């Protein structure tokens, strides 16, 4: 899904942050050995930048947990397992993490989840995933919790923002990857309700020596806006040809995947300028939790975060708080507490960091943990709902996405 090569140095950073040996899971209020959290993600393959950001975000969460007493006094040990962004290798990855005695799995996305997620659910392993596919929107999976909204909702957000900006004629440009192909149906459904006209939808290969034909088809249709997802590995070539063929002046709305620094650098500042914006679930990076996250991220990695880092950060933090609330790292015990620490309620105190939430739990206070990537409010299918933010993509390795608008979740419901 959603390429810079996977740096072995990053793994060394993780191990130095969360180093520990041995481990076990217990239903008491103390834990012997570290709490192991698996991170199945695509660290190699076509889109390794996603895996790098995923590991980085989890590393930030693990450091903040360990610096604040760990989980019931035990340190977190991260276990990265490489899915290669592939369904077959995803199966190998989750079997590897299960064999290593993890207490939670934080990972899996559009390209690697299909055969791997059922294995985790059968093993009764709690998993926190970044699966956008609408295929699981109404699937009951008691041990699996999404960290971001469905692509069905994000697709509707694309169309609604286009309508709000006064665009009428829309071109769709989604590459052939599995992660991108979950969007078009949702965009077209919402566009039909909103009265928007889809004027072009060229088939775009995931990797190609040229995108001239696709670009010419779009430009010939004379759209007001292009709604798109392209991978970072494609962006440099695509936008070079886009500029040469005269596409630069056209506004473009892109997906959350295209809000990573890797994508923005590849596309180039001259092409992004004020014409390209990305849509993703509204991150509360500006709040107190965001400050802690960004400061720690910069201290560890000396760079801006990629969007995937925020989701893995939420996943590791939520896993830790659920274990704290349950006083156990046993998945069969703490799975019942995931909703308890995320549900809304008048008797809940909202908190934004592991340090603050953990203190409240120790004091016997009921909490509502609000994530950075979304508020983490779950429905009966363990899908989250959220407002969406519209952001200008970063164009250097040290920038963050810049928010320019908000799309309310309540406005998206009639379009799904």
C-alpha positions as CSV (number, residue, x, y, z in Angstrom):
1,X,0.0,0.0,0.0
2,X,0.6,3.4,0.6
3,X,9.2,4.0,-1.6
4,X,12.2,4.6,0.1
5,X,14.1,1.4,1.0
6,X,13.7,0.0,4.5
7,X,16.7,1.1,6.5
8,X,18.2,-1.4,8.9
9,X,19.3,1.6,11.0
10,X,15.6,2.2,11.8
11,X,15.4,-1.3,13.3
12,X,18.4,-0.6,15.4
13,X,16.8,2.6,16.7
14,X,13.7,0.6,17.6
15,X,15.7,-2.1,19.4
16,X,17.6,0.6,21.3
17,X,14.4,2.3,22.3
18,X,12.6,-0.8,23.5
19,X,15.4,-3.3,24.1
20,X,14.4,-6.2,26.4
21,X,14.6,-10.0,26.4
22,X,12.2,-12.8,27.2
23,X,8.5,-12.1,27.9
24,X,5.2,-13.5,29.0
25,X,1.6,-12.5,29.3
26,X,-0.4,-12.6,32.5
27,X,-3.7,-11.7,33.9
28,X,-2.3,-10.1,37.1
29,X,-1.5,-6.5,37.7
30,X,2.3,-7.1,37.1
31,X,4.0,-8.6,34.0
32,X,7.2,-10.6,33.9
33,X,9.4,-9.6,31.0
34,X,8.6,-7.2,28.2
35,X,5.2,-6.8,26.4
36,X,5.9,-7.7,22.8
37,X,3.9,-5.9,20.1
38,X,4.1,-7.1,16.5
39,X,4.3,-4.7,13.6
40,X,3.4,-6.5,10.4
41,X,4.0,-4.1,7.5
42,X,5.6,-3.7,4.1
43,X,9.2,-2.9,5.0
44,X,10.3,-4.2,1.6
45,X,8.4,-4.5,-1.7
46,X,7.0,-1.8,-3.9
47,X,6.2,0.8,-1.2
48,X,8.7,0.5,1.7
49,X,8.3,4.1,2.7
50,X,4.9,3.1,4.2
51,X,6.6,0.5,6.4
52,X,9.3,2.9,7.4
53,X,6.8,5.5,8.7
54,X,4.8,2.7,10.3
55,X,7.8,1.5,12.3
56,X,8.8,5.1,13.2
57,X,5.3,5.9,14.6
58,X,5.3,2.8,16.7
59,X,8.8,3.6,17.9
60,X,7.6,7.0,19.2
61,X,4.7,5.4,21.0
62,X,7.0,2.7,22.6
63,X,9.5,5.2,23.8
64,X,6.8,7.4,25.4
65,X,5.2,4.3,27.1
66,X,8.6,3.0,28.3
67,X,9.6,6.5,29.6
68,X,6.4,6.6,31.6
69,X,6.7,3.3,33.4
70,X,5.8,0.9,30.7
71,X,2.7,-1.3,30.7
72,X,2.0,-2.4,34.3
73,X,5.7,-1.9,34.9
74,X,6.8,-3.9,31.9
75,X,8.7,-2.4,28.9
76,X,7.3,-2.6,25.4
77,X,9.3,-4.5,22.8
78,X,8.4,-4.0,19.2
79,X,8.6,-6.9,16.8
80,X,8.7,-5.7,13.2
81,X,7.7,-8.5,10.7
82,X,7.9,-7.9,7.0
83,X,4.8,-8.5,4.9
84,X,6.4,-7.0,1.8
85,X,3.1,-5.3,1.1
86,X,1.9,-8.6,-0.2
87,X,-1.0,-11.0,0.7
88,X,1.2,-14.1,0.7
89,X,4.0,-12.6,2.6
90,X,1.5,-11.1,5.0
91,X,0.5,-14.6,6.1
92,X,4.2,-15.4,6.8
93,X,4.6,-12.1,8.7
94,X,1.7,-12.7,11.1
95,X,2.7,-16.3,11.7
96,X,6.2,-15.0,12.6
97,X,4.8,-12.5,15.1
98,X,2.5,-15.1,16.7
99,X,5.4,-17.5,17.1
100,X,7.4,-14.8,18.9
101,X,4.7,-14.5,21.6
102,X,3.3,-11.1,20.9
103,X,0.5,-9.6,23.0
104,X,-0.9,-7.4,20.2
105,X,-0.5,-6.9,16.5
106,X,-0.4,-3.3,15.1
107,X,-0.3,-3.4,11.3
108,X,-1.7,-4.8,8.1
109,X,-3.1,-2.5,5.4
110,X,-4.8,-2.8,2.0
111,X,-2.1,-4.8,0.2
112,X,-1.3,-7.5,2.9
113,X,-4.3,-8.0,5.0
114,X,-6.7,-10.3,3.1
115,X,-5.3,-13.7,4.2
116,X,-3.4,-12.6,7.2
117,X,-6.2,-11.0,9.2
118,X,-8.2,-14.2,9.5
119,X,-5.2,-15.9,11.0
120,X,-5.0,-13.3,13.7
121,X,-8.7,-13.5,14.5
122,X,-8.6,-17.3,14.6
123,X,-5.6,-17.0,17.0
124,X,-7.7,-14.6,19.1
125,X,-4.9,-12.0,18.8
126,X,-6.0,-8.4,19.2
127,X,-5.0,-6.4,16.1
128,X,-5.1,-2.7,15.3
129,X,-5.0,-2.3,11.6
130,X,-4.9,0.4,8.9
131,X,-7.2,-1.4,6.4
132,X,-9.2,1.0,4.3
133,X,-11.0,-1.6,2.2
134,X,-14.8,-1.3,2.4
135,X,-14.9,-5.1,2.2
136,X,-14.6,-5.3,6.0
137,X,-17.0,-2.4,6.8
138,X,-19.8,-4.7,8.0
139,X,-17.7,-7.8,9.0
140,X,-17.8,-8.8,12.7
141,X,-14.2,-9.4,13.9
142,X,-14.2,-9.3,17.7
143,X,-10.4,-9.1,17.9
144,X,-9.7,-6.6,15.2
145,X,-9.9,-2.8,15.4
146,X,-9.4,-0.3,12.6
147,X,-7.3,2.8,13.2
148,X,-8.7,4.9,10.4
149,X,-12.0,5.3,8.5
150,X,-13.0,3.1,5.6
151,X,-12.0,4.2,2.1
152,X,-15.8,4.4,1.4
153,X,-15.9,7.4,3.7
154,X,-12.7,8.9,2.4
155,X,-14.0,8.5,-1.2
156,X,-17.1,10.4,-0.2
157,X,-14.9,13.1,1.3
158,X,-13.1,13.6,-2.0
159,X,-16.3,14.2,-3.8
160,X,-17.8,16.5,-1.2
161,X,-14.7,18.7,-1.1
162,X,-14.8,18.9,-4.9
163,X,-18.4,20.0,-4.7
164,X,-17.6,22.6,-1.9
165,X,-14.9,24.1,-4.1
166,X,-17.4,24.6,-7.0
167,X,-16.0,21.9,-9.3
168,X,-18.5,20.1,-11.6
169,X,-16.4,18.0,-14.0
170,X,-14.2,15.4,-12.3
171,X,-11.4,13.2,-13.7
172,X,-10.5,10.1,-11.6
173,X,-6.9,8.8,-11.7
174,X,-6.3,5.9,-9.3
175,X,-3.5,3.4,-10.0
176,X,-4.1,-0.3,-10.4
177,X,-2.9,-1.2,-6.9
178,X,-5.4,-2.9,-4.5
179,X,-5.1,0.0,-2.1
180,X,-6.1,2.6,-4.7
181,X,-8.9,0.6,-6.3
182,X,-11.1,0.7,-3.2
183,X,-11.7,4.4,-3.8
184,X,-13.4,4.8,-7.3
185,X,-16.7,3.2,-6.5
186,X,-17.1,5.4,-3.4
187,X,-16.2,8.6,-5.3
188,X,-18.6,7.8,-8.1
189,X,-21.4,7.1,-5.7
190,X,-21.0,10.3,-3.8
191,X,-20.4,12.3,-7.1
192,X,-23.7,11.0,-8.4
193,X,-25.6,12.1,-5.3
194,X,-23.9,15.5,-5.5
195,X,-24.5,16.0,-9.2
196,X,-20.9,15.9,-10.2
197,X,-19.9,14.6,-13.7
198,X,-17.1,12.0,-14.1
199,X,-15.5,13.0,-17.4
200,X,-12.4,10.7,-17.5
201,X,-11.2,7.6,-15.7
202,X,-8.1,6.2,-17.4
203,X,-6.8,2.9,-16.3
204,X,-3.4,3.6,-14.7
205,X,-0.8,0.8,-14.1
206,X,0.9,0.7,-10.7
207,X,4.3,1.0,-12.4
208,X,4.9,2.1,-16.0
209,X,7.7,3.6,-18.1
210,X,5.4,6.5,-19.0
211,X,2.0,7.9,-18.1
212,X,1.6,10.1,-21.2
213,X,-1.5,8.3,-22.5
214,X,-3.3,8.5,-19.2
215,X,-2.5,12.2,-18.9
216,X,-3.6,13.0,-22.4
217,X,-6.9,11.3,-21.8
218,X,-7.5,13.4,-18.7
219,X,-6.5,16.7,-20.4
220,X,-8.7,16.0,-23.4
221,X,-11.7,15.6,-21.2
222,X,-11.2,19.2,-19.8
223,X,-12.1,18.4,-16.1
224,X,-12.3,21.1,-13.4
225,X,-10.4,18.9,-10.9
226,X,-8.5,15.5,-10.8
227,X,-9.2,13.1,-7.8
228,X,-6.2,10.8,-7.6
229,X,-4.0,8.4,-5.7
230,X,-0.5,7.5,-7.0
231,X,2.3,5.8,-5.2
232,X,5.5,7.7,-4.3
233,X,7.4,5.5,-6.7
234,X,5.2,6.8,-9.5
235,X,5.0,10.5,-8.5
236,X,8.3,11.8,-9.8
237,X,7.8,10.5,-13.4
238,X,4.0,11.2,-13.4
239,X,4.4,14.9,-12.4
240,X,7.3,15.4,-14.7
241,X,5.2,14.3,-17.6
242,X,2.1,16.1,-16.2
243,X,4.0,19.4,-16.3
244,X,5.4,18.9,-19.8
245,X,1.9,18.1,-21.2
246,X,0.3,21.1,-19.5
247,X,-1.5,19.5,-16.6
248,X,0.1,21.7,-13.9
249,X,-2.7,24.4,-13.7
250,X,-5.4,21.7,-12.9
251,X,-6.4,21.4,-9.3
252,X,-5.9,17.9,-7.8
253,X,-7.3,16.2,-4.7
254,X,-5.2,13.3,-3.5
255,X,-5.6,10.6,-0.9
256,X,-4.1,10.3,2.6
257,X,-1.3,8.1,1.1
258,X,-0.1,11.1,-0.9
259,X,0.4,13.2,2.2
260,X,3.7,11.6,3.0
261,X,6.9,13.5,2.7
262,X,8.2,10.9,0.3
263,X,5.3,11.5,-2.1
264,X,5.5,15.3,-1.8
265,X,9.3,15.4,-2.4
266,X,8.9,13.1,-5.4
267,X,6.0,15.2,-6.9
268,X,7.9,18.4,-6.4
269,X,7.0,21.8,-4.8
270,X,6.4,23.4,-8.2
271,X,3.7,20.9,-9.1
272,X,2.0,20.9,-5.7
273,X,2.1,24.6,-4.9
274,X,-1.5,25.6,-4.0
275,X,-3.1,23.3,-6.5
276,X,-2.8,19.9,-4.8
277,X,-4.5,19.0,-1.6
278,X,-4.8,15.7,0.2
279,X,-7.7,14.3,2.3
280,X,-7.4,12.2,5.4
281,X,-9.1,11.6,8.6
282,X,-8.8,14.7,10.8
283,X,-5.6,14.4,12.8
284,X,-5.4,16.3,16.1
285,X,-1.7,16.9,15.8
286,X,-2.3,20.5,16.9
287,X,-3.5,19.4,20.3
288,X,-1.5,18.3,23.4
289,X,-1.0,14.8,22.2
290,X,0.2,16.0,18.8
291,X,2.9,18.2,20.4
292,X,4.3,15.2,22.4
293,X,4.2,13.1,19.2
294,X,5.9,15.5,16.9
295,X,8.6,16.6,19.4
296,X,9.5,13.0,20.1
297,X,9.4,12.0,16.4
298,X,11.8,14.8,15.5
299,X,14.1,13.9,18.4
300,X,14.3,10.3,17.2
301,X,14.3,10.7,13.4
302,X,15.2,14.4,12.7
303,X,12.6,14.5,10.0
304,X,8.9,15.2,9.4
305,X,6.5,12.2,9.9
306,X,4.8,10.4,7.2
307,X,1.0,10.0,7.6
308,X,1.3,6.2,8.4
309,X,3.3,7.0,11.5
310,X,0.3,8.6,13.2
311,X,-1.8,5.5,12.8
312,X,0.8,3.1,14.2
313,X,1.4,5.5,17.1
314,X,-2.3,5.4,17.9
315,X,-2.3,1.6,17.6
316,X,0.6,0.9,20.0
317,X,-0.7,3.5,22.5
318,X,-4.3,2.1,22.4
319,X,-3.0,-1.4,22.9
320,X,-1.0,-0.3,25.9
321,X,-3.9,1.6,27.5
322,X,-6.3,-1.3,27.0
323,X,-3.8,-3.6,28.8
324,X,-3.4,-1.0,31.6
325,X,-7.1,-0.8,32.0
326,X,-7.5,-4.6,32.1
327,X,-4.4,-5.1,34.3
328,X,-3.4,-7.8,31.8
329,X,-1.5,-8.2,28.6
330,X,-3.5,-11.3,27.7
331,X,-5.5,-10.6,24.5
332,X,-8.5,-12.6,25.7
333,X,-8.7,-10.3,28.7
334,X,-7.8,-6.9,27.5
335,X,-9.8,-7.1,24.3
336,X,-12.9,-6.3,26.3
337,X,-11.2,-3.0,27.4
338,X,-10.4,-1.5,24.0
339,X,-13.9,0.0,23.8
340,X,-13.9,0.9,27.5
341,X,-10.9,3.3,26.9
342,X,-12.2,4.7,23.6
343,X,-16.0,5.0,24.0
344,X,-17.5,8.4,24.7
345,X,-19.3,9.1,27.9
346,X,-20.2,11.8,30.4
347,X,-18.4,9.9,33.1
348,X,-15.2,9.8,31.0
349,X,-12.2,12.1,31.2
350,X,-10.7,12.7,27.7
351,X,-6.9,12.3,27.5
352,X,-4.4,12.5,24.7
353,X,-1.1,10.9,25.8
354,X,-0.1,7.6,27.3
355,X,1.4,9.4,30.3
356,X,-1.8,11.3,31.1
357,X,-4.2,8.4,30.4
358,X,-2.1,5.9,32.4
359,X,-2.1,8.2,35.4
360,X,-5.9,8.6,35.2
361,X,-6.4,4.8,35.0
362,X,-4.1,4.2,38.0
363,X,-6.2,6.7,39.9
364,X,-9.4,4.8,39.1
365,X,-10.7,7.3,36.6
366,X,-12.6,6.2,33.5
367,X,-10.9,7.6,30.3
368,X,-11.7,8.4,26.7
369,X,-8.4,8.1,24.7
370,X,-8.5,10.4,21.7
371,X,-6.1,9.3,19.0
372,X,-4.1,11.5,16.7
373,X,-5.3,10.0,13.4
374,X,-8.9,9.9,14.5
375,X,-11.0,10.3,17.7
376,X,-11.1,6.4,17.8
377,X,-14.9,6.1,18.3
378,X,-15.8,2.6,17.2
379,X,-19.0,1.2,15.8
380,X,-20.3,-2.4,16.2
381,X,-17.9,-3.5,13.4
382,X,-14.9,-1.9,15.1
383,X,-14.7,0.7,12.4
384,X,-14.0,4.3,13.4
385,X,-15.8,7.4,12.4
386,X,-14.1,10.8,12.0
387,X,-14.2,14.2,10.5
388,X,-11.7,14.6,7.6
389,X,-9.1,17.2,7.2
390,X,-7.9,18.7,3.9
391,X,-4.2,19.3,3.8
392,X,-1.4,20.7,1.6
393,X,1.2,17.9,1.2
394,X,4.7,18.5,2.5
395,X,7.4,19.1,-0.1
396,X,10.5,18.6,2.0
397,X,11.6,15.9,4.4
398,X,11.2,18.2,7.4
399,X,7.7,19.6,6.7
400,X,4.4,18.4,7.9
401,X,1.0,18.5,6.1
402,X,-0.7,21.9,6.4
403,X,-4.4,21.8,7.2
404,X,-6.5,24.0,5.0
405,X,-10.1,22.8,5.6
406,X,-12.3,20.4,7.6
407,X,-15.0,18.1,6.2
408,X,-17.6,17.0,8.9
409,X,-18.4,13.4,9.3
410,X,-22.1,14.2,9.6
411,X,-22.0,15.7,6.0
412,X,-20.5,12.5,4.7
413,X,-23.1,10.1,6.0
414,X,-25.7,10.8,3.3
415,X,-23.1,10.1,0.6
416,X,-21.9,6.6,1.7
